[in-house]
Amino acid sequence: MKSWRTSSTRRGRALLLGLLCGLVLLSALLSMCLGASPISPRDILPALLNEGDTAAAQIIRYARLPRTCGCLLAGAALAVSGAVIQSVLDNPLAAPNIIGVSSGAGLAAALCGALAPAAGGLIPAAAFAGALAAVLLVLFIAERTGASKLTLVLAGVAVSGMFSAGIDAVVTFIPDALNGWSDFRIGGLSNLAMGRIIPAFWVVLAAMALIFSLAGEMDILMLGGDTAQSLGVRAKPLRLILLALAAALAGAAVSFSGLLGFVGLIVPHIMRRLLGEDSRPLLAGCALGGAAVLTLCDLLARLLFAPYELPVGIVLSLAGGPFFIWLLLRQRGGRSHD
């Protein structure tokens, strides 16, 4: 009976992951086709193969393709980062934007743009360093003050506010440090070029590969530090490695998409309900679900008030704010300390 249930669960997860793959492909297709200038699906493949020089081909190559790739990459990175952070910290309220990871990455990206404006390829590395510093600072504050779930969130909010003020200061003194600061602060993917995405892509690819390779150890870590130690897993170093990889994902996404919020909060919760707590299918579901959700939200932001566009960060905040309040209410006002 147990083996039958296990195989049935695996088939269900495989089916769901297959449906998510289809949703990613559909969202990418819609993102390429819809906008201020609708484009036929028949024009996409010739444009991608660099055949022809029509207006539609130029729109696809220089506007729609980078934007779609950016949505898919940032959505996958932020959702997996959120899933790792929530699992490692055992805190459903944690997410890259909630605990200051995104703001830390943003401050480091702003400093890199101010101090080394010609070294655009260094921005993902700088954003990773800033995101990691934010994680470590929040952990230090939370541990010194009790390490409850609400304390962690409050520490993250405080650190996020400090780093956001730092970004404002950098941009005030050096306005060119972040081109399009308003879009960066809200979070948006307009006017992207492939040259800005490619360095972040390699960071995300490496971090994702390492996280998936540690999925088994992550399952053991979720059993508790003492249990993990008894099973031969060194809990503290593993926790730091996983948080560093989550910071790398968030930092890489922030480096080209800005301070997008709530993807790393909403998607992991949805995927846990659909796929369960096993790390490998959960992480795969988060990568696919995050890519689809951000791409569809960006499409909605483009079409809602066409021909005018909203930054996608506004759409995410309108959806994520009520979701976060609902999570807070489920935590009974933060009185849970486990």
C-alpha positions as a LaTeX table, in Angstrom:
\begin{tabular}{lrrr}
\hline
Residue & $x$ (\AA) & $y$ (\AA) & $z$ (\AA) \\
\hline
Met1 & 0.00 & 0.00 & 0.00 \\
Lys2 & 2.81 & 2.41 & 0.95 \\
Ser3 & 4.72 & 1.81 & $-2.32$ \\
Trp4 & 1.50 & 2.36 & $-4.31$ \\
Arg5 & 0.92 & 5.66 & $-2.55$ \\
Thr6 & 4.53 & 6.68 & $-3.16$ \\
Ser7 & 4.33 & 5.92 & $-6.89$ \\
Ser8 & 0.96 & 7.70 & $-7.10$ \\
Thr9 & 2.46 & 10.76 & $-5.41$ \\
Arg10 & 5.41 & 10.73 & $-7.79$ \\
Arg11 & 3.10 & 10.51 & $-10.81$ \\
Gly12 & 1.04 & 13.38 & $-9.48$ \\
Arg13 & 4.13 & 15.51 & $-8.95$ \\
Ala14 & 5.49 & 14.64 & $-12.39$ \\
Leu15 & 2.15 & 15.60 & $-13.96$ \\
Leu16 & 2.05 & 18.88 & $-12.08$ \\
Leu17 & 5.64 & 19.73 & $-13.04$ \\
Gly18 & 4.76 & 18.94 & $-16.65$ \\
Leu19 & 1.79 & 21.32 & $-16.45$ \\
Leu20 & 4.06 & 23.99 & $-14.98$ \\
Cys21 & 6.47 & 23.52 & $-17.89$ \\
Gly22 & 3.56 & 24.07 & $-20.27$ \\
Leu23 & 2.53 & 27.19 & $-18.33$ \\
Val24 & 6.08 & 28.58 & $-18.60$ \\
Leu25 & 6.11 & 28.03 & $-22.36$ \\
Leu26 & 2.65 & 29.56 & $-22.75$ \\
Ser27 & 3.56 & 32.62 & $-20.66$ \\
Ala28 & 6.76 & 33.09 & $-22.67$ \\
Leu29 & 4.83 & 32.85 & $-25.94$ \\
Leu30 & 2.24 & 35.37 & $-24.77$ \\
Ser31 & 4.98 & 37.71 & $-23.57$ \\
Met32 & 6.62 & 37.59 & $-27.00$ \\
Cys33 & 3.36 & 38.13 & $-28.89$ \\
Leu34 & 1.36 & 40.64 & $-26.84$ \\
Gly35 & 2.11 & 44.27 & $-26.19$ \\
Ala36 & 1.65 & 47.71 & $-27.69$ \\
Ser37 & 2.35 & 46.12 & $-31.10$ \\
Pro38 & 0.79 & 42.61 & $-31.31$ \\
Ile39 & 2.96 & 40.09 & $-33.14$ \\
Ser40 & 1.90 & 36.84 & $-34.76$ \\
Pro41 & 3.41 & 33.63 & $-33.31$ \\
Arg42 & 4.53 & 32.80 & $-36.87$ \\
Asp43 & 6.96 & 35.72 & $-36.78$ \\
Ile44 & 8.75 & 34.59 & $-33.64$ \\
Leu45 & 10.87 & 31.71 & $-34.92$ \\
Pro46 & 12.25 & 33.57 & $-38.00$ \\
Ala47 & 13.12 & 36.51 & $-35.75$ \\
Leu48 & 14.92 & 34.26 & $-33.26$ \\
Leu49 & 16.82 & 32.61 & $-36.12$ \\
Asn50 & 17.87 & 36.09 & $-37.30$ \\
Glu51 & 15.96 & 35.71 & $-40.55$ \\
Gly52 & 14.58 & 38.92 & $-41.99$ \\
Asp53 & 14.72 & 42.48 & $-40.74$ \\
Thr54 & 11.07 & 43.39 & $-40.43$ \\
Ala55 & 9.67 & 45.66 & $-37.73$ \\
Ala56 & 8.23 & 42.62 & $-35.94$ \\
Ala57 & 11.62 & 40.88 & $-35.97$ \\
Gln58 & 13.34 & 43.92 & $-34.49$ \\
Ile59 & 10.72 & 44.23 & $-31.74$ \\
Ile60 & 11.18 & 40.56 & $-30.84$ \\
Arg61 & 14.99 & 40.62 & $-30.86$ \\
Tyr62 & 15.61 & 43.90 & $-29.08$ \\
Ala63 & 12.56 & 44.34 & $-26.82$ \\
Arg64 & 10.43 & 41.24 & $-26.26$ \\
Leu65 & 13.16 & 38.57 & $-26.12$ \\
Pro66 & 15.34 & 40.26 & $-23.45$ \\
Arg67 & 12.28 & 41.17 & $-21.41$ \\
Thr68 & 10.84 & 37.66 & $-21.55$ \\
Cys69 & 14.19 & 36.06 & $-20.69$ \\
Gly70 & 14.59 & 38.51 & $-17.82$ \\
Cys71 & 11.15 & 37.65 & $-16.44$ \\
Leu72 & 11.79 & 33.91 & $-16.63$ \\
Leu73 & 15.25 & 34.17 & $-15.04$ \\
Ala74 & 14.33 & 36.61 & $-12.25$ \\
Gly75 & 11.11 & 34.78 & $-11.41$ \\
Ala76 & 12.83 & 31.41 & $-11.13$ \\
Ala77 & 15.75 & 32.83 & $-9.11$ \\
Leu78 & 13.59 & 34.75 & $-6.61$ \\
Ala79 & 11.13 & 31.88 & $-6.08$ \\
Val80 & 13.87 & 29.30 & $-5.44$ \\
Ser81 & 15.69 & 31.78 & $-3.20$ \\
Gly82 & 12.51 & 32.27 & $-1.17$ \\
Ala83 & 11.92 & 28.52 & $-0.88$ \\
Val84 & 15.46 & 27.94 & 0.39 \\
Ile85 & 15.28 & 30.81 & 2.88 \\
Gln86 & 11.93 & 29.65 & 4.25 \\
Ser87 & 13.10 & 26.04 & 4.59 \\
Val88 & 16.49 & 26.80 & 6.13 \\
Leu89 & 15.11 & 29.36 & 8.60 \\
Asp90 & 11.92 & 27.32 & 9.21 \\
Asn91 & 9.98 & 30.56 & 8.79 \\
Pro92 & 7.03 & 30.88 & 6.37 \\
Leu93 & 7.22 & 34.68 & 6.59 \\
Ala94 & 10.77 & 34.87 & 5.23 \\
Ala95 & 11.47 & 35.94 & 1.65 \\
Pro96 & 14.26 & 37.87 & $-0.10$ \\
Asn97 & 12.41 & 41.19 & $-0.01$ \\
Ile98 & 10.98 & 40.68 & 3.50 \\
Ile99 & 14.25 & 40.05 & 5.36 \\
Gly100 & 16.35 & 42.63 & 3.53 \\
Val101 & 18.18 & 40.39 & 1.05 \\
Ser102 & 16.94 & 42.30 & $-2.00$ \\
Ser103 & 17.75 & 45.68 & $-0.45$ \\
Gly104 & 21.24 & 44.52 & 0.47 \\
Ala105 & 21.78 & 43.39 & $-3.11$ \\
Gly106 & 20.40 & 46.70 & $-4.38$ \\
Leu107 & 22.75 & 48.76 & $-2.20$ \\
Ala108 & 25.77 & 46.76 & $-3.36$ \\
Ala109 & 24.66 & 47.14 & $-7.00$ \\
Ala110 & 24.28 & 50.91 & $-6.50$ \\
Leu111 & 27.74 & 51.19 & $-4.93$ \\
Cys112 & 29.25 & 49.16 & $-7.77$ \\
Gly113 & 27.56 & 51.42 & $-10.32$ \\
Ala114 & 28.85 & 54.50 & $-8.48$ \\
Leu115 & 32.43 & 53.36 & $-7.91$ \\
Ala116 & 33.01 & 51.30 & $-11.07$ \\
Pro117 & 30.51 & 52.49 & $-13.69$ \\
Ala118 & 32.44 & 50.81 & $-16.53$ \\
Ala119 & 32.44 & 47.39 & $-14.86$ \\
Gly120 & 28.85 & 46.35 & $-15.48$ \\
Gly121 & 29.80 & 42.67 & $-15.37$ \\
Leu122 & 30.72 & 43.03 & $-11.68$ \\
Ile123 & 27.20 & 44.03 & $-10.64$ \\
Pro124 & 25.90 & 40.44 & $-10.10$ \\
Ala125 & 28.92 & 39.65 & $-7.91$ \\
Ala126 & 28.45 & 42.86 & $-5.95$ \\
Ala127 & 24.74 & 42.17 & $-5.56$ \\
Phe128 & 25.53 & 38.69 & $-4.21$ \\
Ala129 & 27.91 & 40.17 & $-1.64$ \\
Gly130 & 25.27 & 42.67 & $-0.53$ \\
Ala131 & 22.56 & 40.02 & $-0.32$ \\
Leu132 & 24.81 & 37.71 & 1.72 \\
Ala133 & 25.74 & 40.55 & 4.08 \\
Ala134 & 22.03 & 41.25 & 4.62 \\
Val135 & 21.30 & 37.59 & 5.42 \\
Leu136 & 24.14 & 37.35 & 7.92 \\
Leu137 & 23.22 & 40.64 & 9.59 \\
Val138 & 19.57 & 39.64 & 9.98 \\
Leu139 & 20.56 & 36.24 & 11.38 \\
Phe140 & 22.94 & 37.88 & 13.87 \\
Ile141 & 20.29 & 40.33 & 15.09 \\
Ala142 & 17.59 & 37.66 & 15.34 \\
Glu143 & 19.82 & 35.25 & 17.28 \\
Arg144 & 20.89 & 37.94 & 19.73 \\
Thr145 & 17.27 & 38.92 & 20.38 \\
Gly146 & 15.59 & 35.52 & 20.66 \\
Ala147 & 15.34 & 34.16 & 17.08 \\
Ser148 & 11.55 & 33.97 & 17.04 \\
Lys149 & 9.81 & 34.03 & 13.68 \\
Leu150 & 8.44 & 37.53 & 14.20 \\
Thr151 & 11.82 & 38.81 & 15.46 \\
Leu152 & 13.47 & 37.58 & 12.28 \\
Val153 & 10.92 & 39.43 & 10.14 \\
Leu154 & 11.22 & 42.63 & 12.19 \\
Ala155 & 15.01 & 42.47 & 11.98 \\
Gly156 & 14.71 & 42.01 & 8.23 \\
Val157 & 12.36 & 44.99 & 7.90 \\
Ala158 & 14.79 & 47.17 & 9.89 \\
Val159 & 17.80 & 46.05 & 7.85 \\
Ser160 & 15.85 & 46.50 & 4.61 \\
Gly161 & 14.98 & 50.06 & 5.61 \\
Met162 & 18.63 & 50.85 & 6.39 \\
Phe163 & 19.85 & 49.46 & 3.08 \\
Ser164 & 17.09 & 51.26 & 1.15 \\
Ala165 & 18.16 & 54.52 & 2.79 \\
Gly166 & 21.72 & 53.72 & 1.69 \\
Ile167 & 20.56 & 53.26 & $-1.90$ \\
Asp168 & 18.72 & 56.60 & $-1.76$ \\
Ala169 & 21.89 & 58.27 & $-0.45$ \\
Val170 & 24.08 & 56.81 & $-3.21$ \\
Val171 & 21.61 & 57.84 & $-5.93$ \\
Thr172 & 21.24 & 61.31 & $-4.41$ \\
Phe173 & 24.98 & 61.97 & $-4.53$ \\
Ile174 & 25.66 & 60.05 & $-7.77$ \\
Pro175 & 22.45 & 60.04 & $-9.85$ \\
Asp176 & 24.03 & 57.94 & $-12.62$ \\
Ala177 & 24.87 & 55.10 & $-10.22$ \\
Leu178 & 21.58 & 53.41 & $-11.11$ \\
Asn179 & 20.06 & 54.31 & $-14.46$ \\
Gly180 & 16.30 & 54.44 & $-14.12$ \\
Trp181 & 16.35 & 54.51 & $-10.30$ \\
Ser182 & 12.57 & 54.77 & $-10.04$ \\
Asp183 & 12.09 & 51.54 & $-12.01$ \\
Phe184 & 14.87 & 49.85 & $-10.02$ \\
Arg185 & 13.29 & 50.74 & $-6.67$ \\
Ile186 & 9.83 & 49.54 & $-7.71$ \\
Gly187 & 11.09 & 46.62 & $-9.76$ \\
Gly188 & 10.69 & 46.45 & $-13.51$ \\
Leu189 & 11.96 & 44.72 & $-16.62$ \\
Ser190 & 11.44 & 47.29 & $-19.35$ \\
Asn191 & 14.37 & 48.43 & $-21.52$ \\
Leu192 & 16.38 & 45.31 & $-20.74$ \\
Ala193 & 19.25 & 44.21 & $-22.98$ \\
Met194 & 20.64 & 40.69 & $-23.17$ \\
Gly195 & 24.04 & 42.01 & $-22.11$ \\
Arg196 & 22.62 & 42.83 & $-18.65$ \\
Ile197 & 21.00 & 39.42 & $-18.27$ \\
Ile198 & 23.83 & 37.10 & $-19.36$ \\
Pro199 & 26.21 & 37.69 & $-16.38$ \\
Ala200 & 23.31 & 37.10 & $-13.96$ \\
Phe201 & 22.30 & 33.98 & $-15.91$ \\
Trp202 & 25.60 & 32.24 & $-15.16$ \\
Val203 & 25.33 & 33.09 & $-11.46$ \\
Val204 & 21.77 & 31.74 & $-11.32$ \\
Leu205 & 22.73 & 28.59 & $-13.24$ \\
Ala206 & 25.63 & 27.79 & $-10.89$ \\
Ala207 & 23.60 & 28.54 & $-7.73$ \\
Met208 & 20.65 & 26.47 & $-8.94$ \\
Ala209 & 22.88 & 23.50 & $-9.76$ \\
Leu210 & 24.46 & 23.60 & $-6.30$ \\
Ile211 & 21.12 & 23.97 & $-4.53$ \\
Phe212 & 19.62 & 21.00 & $-6.38$ \\
Ser213 & 22.72 & 18.93 & $-5.57$ \\
Leu214 & 22.12 & 19.69 & $-1.88$ \\
Ala215 & 18.39 & 18.92 & $-1.96$ \\
Gly216 & 18.82 & 15.66 & 0.02 \\
Glu217 & 20.83 & 17.39 & 2.74 \\
Met218 & 18.24 & 20.15 & 2.80 \\
Asp219 & 15.51 & 17.59 & 3.56 \\
Ile220 & 17.58 & 16.28 & 6.48 \\
Leu221 & 18.21 & 19.83 & 7.73 \\
Met222 & 14.47 & 20.46 & 7.86 \\
Leu223 & 14.15 & 17.63 & 10.42 \\
Gly224 & 15.96 & 19.83 & 12.95 \\
Gly225 & 19.56 & 20.63 & 13.81 \\
Asp226 & 20.00 & 17.82 & 16.35 \\
Thr227 & 18.48 & 15.20 & 14.04 \\
Ala228 & 20.61 & 16.39 & 11.12 \\
Gln229 & 23.72 & 16.21 & 13.30 \\
Ser230 & 22.87 & 12.64 & 14.36 \\
Leu231 & 22.53 & 11.67 & 10.69 \\
Gly232 & 25.99 & 13.00 & 9.87 \\
Val233 & 24.96 & 16.37 & 8.41 \\
Arg234 & 26.77 & 19.39 & 9.79 \\
Ala235 & 23.77 & 21.67 & 10.24 \\
Lys236 & 25.39 & 25.07 & 10.76 \\
Pro237 & 27.82 & 25.03 & 7.79 \\
Leu238 & 25.08 & 23.59 & 5.55 \\
Arg239 & 22.66 & 26.31 & 6.65 \\
Leu240 & 25.20 & 29.01 & 5.81 \\
Ile241 & 25.98 & 27.45 & 2.41 \\
Leu242 & 22.30 & 27.28 & 1.48 \\
Leu243 & 21.68 & 30.85 & 2.61 \\
Ala244 & 24.69 & 32.01 & 0.59 \\
Leu245 & 23.30 & 30.27 & $-2.51$ \\
Ala246 & 19.87 & 31.83 & $-1.88$ \\
Ala247 & 21.58 & 35.21 & $-1.59$ \\
Ala248 & 23.37 & 34.59 & $-4.90$ \\
Leu249 & 20.04 & 33.90 & $-6.62$ \\
Ala250 & 18.37 & 36.98 & $-5.16$ \\
Gly251 & 21.38 & 39.19 & $-5.87$ \\
Ala252 & 21.60 & 38.05 & $-9.49$ \\
Ala253 & 17.89 & 38.79 & $-10.03$ \\
Val254 & 18.12 & 42.21 & $-8.37$ \\
Ser255 & 21.12 & 43.15 & $-10.53$ \\
Phe256 & 18.92 & 43.50 & $-13.64$ \\
Ser257 & 15.28 & 43.49 & $-12.43$ \\
Gly258 & 15.44 & 45.84 & $-9.45$ \\
Leu259 & 13.82 & 45.37 & $-6.06$ \\
Leu260 & 11.00 & 43.06 & $-7.07$ \\
Gly261 & 8.94 & 41.90 & $-4.13$ \\
Phe262 & 6.80 & 38.96 & $-3.08$ \\
Val263 & 7.72 & 36.42 & $-5.82$ \\
Gly264 & 9.91 & 34.66 & $-3.25$ \\
Leu265 & 7.05 & 34.69 & $-0.73$ \\
Ile266 & 3.97 & 33.73 & $-2.73$ \\
Val267 & 5.32 & 31.07 & $-5.11$ \\
Pro268 & 6.99 & 28.80 & $-2.47$ \\
His269 & 3.76 & 28.75 & $-0.42$ \\
Ile270 & 1.70 & 27.76 & $-3.45$ \\
Met271 & 4.19 & 25.07 & $-4.47$ \\
Arg272 & 4.32 & 23.60 & $-0.96$ \\
Arg273 & 0.55 & 23.14 & $-1.05$ \\
Leu274 & 0.72 & 21.52 & $-4.49$ \\
Leu275 & 3.95 & 19.49 & $-4.27$ \\
Gly276 & 4.60 & 18.94 & $-0.57$ \\
Glu277 & 7.78 & 19.54 & 1.42 \\
Asp278 & 10.29 & 17.29 & $-0.42$ \\
Ser279 & 13.01 & 19.68 & $-1.52$ \\
Arg280 & 13.78 & 18.49 & $-5.05$ \\
Pro281 & 10.23 & 18.65 & $-6.51$ \\
Leu282 & 9.53 & 21.77 & $-4.42$ \\
Leu283 & 12.56 & 23.58 & $-5.84$ \\
Ala284 & 11.73 & 22.50 & $-9.39$ \\
Gly285 & 8.14 & 23.67 & $-8.93$ \\
Cys286 & 9.31 & 27.00 & $-7.52$ \\
Ala287 & 11.68 & 27.58 & $-10.46$ \\
Leu288 & 8.93 & 26.89 & $-13.00$ \\
Gly289 & 6.17 & 28.59 & $-11.03$ \\
Gly290 & 8.26 & 31.69 & $-10.32$ \\
Ala291 & 9.20 & 32.03 & $-13.98$ \\
Ala292 & 5.56 & 31.75 & $-15.08$ \\
Val293 & 4.16 & 34.03 & $-12.37$ \\
Leu294 & 6.59 & 36.89 & $-12.99$ \\
Thr295 & 6.20 & 36.64 & $-16.76$ \\
Leu296 & 2.40 & 36.71 & $-16.52$ \\
Cys297 & 2.47 & 39.59 & $-14.01$ \\
Asp298 & 4.77 & 41.53 & $-16.34$ \\
Leu299 & 2.40 & 40.85 & $-19.22$ \\
Leu300 & $-0.51$ & 42.09 & $-17.09$ \\
Ala301 & 1.45 & 45.24 & $-16.21$ \\
Arg302 & 2.03 & 45.89 & $-19.91$ \\
Leu303 & $-1.55$ & 45.31 & $-21.01$ \\
Leu304 & $-3.62$ & 46.65 & $-18.11$ \\
Phe305 & $-3.39$ & 50.31 & $-19.13$ \\
Ala306 & $-2.02$ & 49.91 & $-22.67$ \\
Pro307 & $-0.40$ & 51.76 & $-24.36$ \\
Tyr308 & 0.92 & 52.89 & $-20.94$ \\
Glu309 & 2.85 & 50.42 & $-18.80$ \\
Leu310 & 2.99 & 49.81 & $-15.07$ \\
Pro311 & 6.24 & 48.59 & $-13.50$ \\
Val312 & 5.68 & 44.92 & $-12.70$ \\
Gly313 & 6.72 & 45.59 & $-9.09$ \\
Ile314 & 3.44 & 47.46 & $-8.55$ \\
Val315 & 1.39 & 44.46 & $-9.68$ \\
Leu316 & 3.41 & 42.13 & $-7.43$ \\
Ser317 & 3.01 & 44.44 & $-4.43$ \\
Leu318 & $-0.76$ & 44.69 & $-4.94$ \\
Ala319 & $-0.95$ & 40.89 & $-4.91$ \\
Gly320 & 1.76 & 40.21 & $-2.34$ \\
Gly321 & 0.76 & 42.75 & 0.31 \\
Pro322 & $-2.58$ & 41.11 & 1.17 \\
Phe323 & $-0.93$ & 37.68 & 0.98 \\
Phe324 & 1.69 & 38.71 & 3.54 \\
Ile325 & $-1.00$ & 40.11 & 5.85 \\
Trp326 & $-2.86$ & 36.80 & 5.58 \\
Leu327 & 0.32 & 34.95 & 6.55 \\
Leu328 & 0.80 & 37.25 & 9.53 \\
Leu329 & $-2.75$ & 36.53 & 10.68 \\
Arg330 & $-2.10$ & 32.80 & 10.33 \\
Gln331 & 0.92 & 33.23 & 12.59 \\
Arg332 & $-1.46$ & 34.60 & 15.25 \\
Gly333 & 0.07 & 38.00 & 15.36 \\
Gly334 & 3.60 & 36.62 & 15.65 \\
Arg335 & 3.08 & 34.86 & 18.99 \\
Ser336 & 4.56 & 31.64 & 17.63 \\
His337 & 8.22 & 31.26 & 18.68 \\
Asp338 & 9.09 & 27.87 & 17.23 \\
\hline
\end{tabular}
